[in-house]
Amino acid sequence: MCFGLFVLLALGSFTKDVSAQETLGTVSYAAPTGWSKTTKTNIVAFSKVDPATGKFCIITLYGTTPGTGKPASDFKREWANLVLKNMKADAEPKTESQVQNGWTATGGGSEVDTDGTKAFALLTVMSGGGRVVSVLGVFNDPGYMSQLAEFSDSINLGAATAAAPAEPPREPAVAAPAMNINALAKEFQDNEVRANQTWIGKRVRVIGVVNTVVIAKDGNVEVTFKTSITNYNMAKCFFSQSQSSGVARLTAHTEAIVEGTVKGLGGGFDNSKGFFLMESCVVP
C-alpha cells in the first residue's frame, strides 16, 4: 500500500479563526463530525472505522511541548516517540518543510505495521517559539486523506513568538492503529491453530461497533461487538467491576476502542466456541 510520500498540512491555518473550536492547552481545533473521541493528558485522538470493510483512520493531536530549537530535530524526536515506539515503520522517512507565520511545519510518512495491521502513518510536526505541536494520522485507505487535511486546516496555534506556558508531561502516546476486532476474530475463524500461536495471551487494542453492554451474574461487565458479513464469531470482552466508569462511556451501535488480553474462542452454549474472547479489558 502506498498513498504517496507526504501532504503538508495546516500551514495556512496557524493563526486561523475557526468557529466552534475545541481546545487542547494553547492549541485550538475543530473536531471531525461523527468520529469517536479519546482524550489523555495533552493528547486528543479521533477515530473512524468501517466495520464492513475494515477501513479505518486515527487522527491524534499532541499538544504543546518544549522543542529542541531545530525543526528537523523536533521531527526526528516526535517520529521516534509517536511512531517507532508503537509500530513498525521506516526509521528515517523522507521529509518536507514549509515556513509560515513564524512556524516551521515538517512532515513525513511511511507504511506501518502494528501486530499485522498494515496502514500508512503521516506525521506533521509544527515548530515555533521553542514549542512543538504534532498531528499524526494513521489510516489504511487514502479516502481519509481529505478528512485528515480538513482537521489539520482547522488547527490554530497562535503566535509562534509567544512564550510557551507550562504544560503537563505527555502520557504514553495513544496506540495506533487499533486493530479491527472482526479482523482479529476472523483470524481465529480461518485458522485457530495459527491464531492461537500468534495471539493468545497478547495485549492488543481493538476497534469495533458495540452490540451489547451487560452486567454478568458475577457483577463483572461483558461487552459484545457486532460481527461483519465475513465473520460469524461475535467478539466479547470481559471487564472487571473496577472498569465500570470506563465502560459507562460505551454506547450500543457506536464504535469504540478497547484494550485487552486475547483469550481465543469459547464462551458459547455448552462451552462451544461461539465467541472470540478478550479478558482483563479496559477502555483507554
Secondary structure, DSSP 8 states (H G I E B T S, - for coil): ----S----SGGGTT---SS-EEETTEEE---TT-EEEEETTEEEEEEE-TTT--EEEEEEEEEEE--S-HHHHHHHHHIIIIITTSB--SS--EEEEEETTEEEEEEEEEEEETTEEEEEEEEEEEETTEEEEEEEEESSGGGHHHHHHHHHT-B---TTS---------S---S--EEHHHHHHHHHH-HHHHHHHHTT-EEEEEEEEEEEEE-TTS-EEEEE---TT--SEEEEEE-GGGHHHHTT--TTSEEEEEEEEEEEE-SGGG-S-EEEEEEEE--
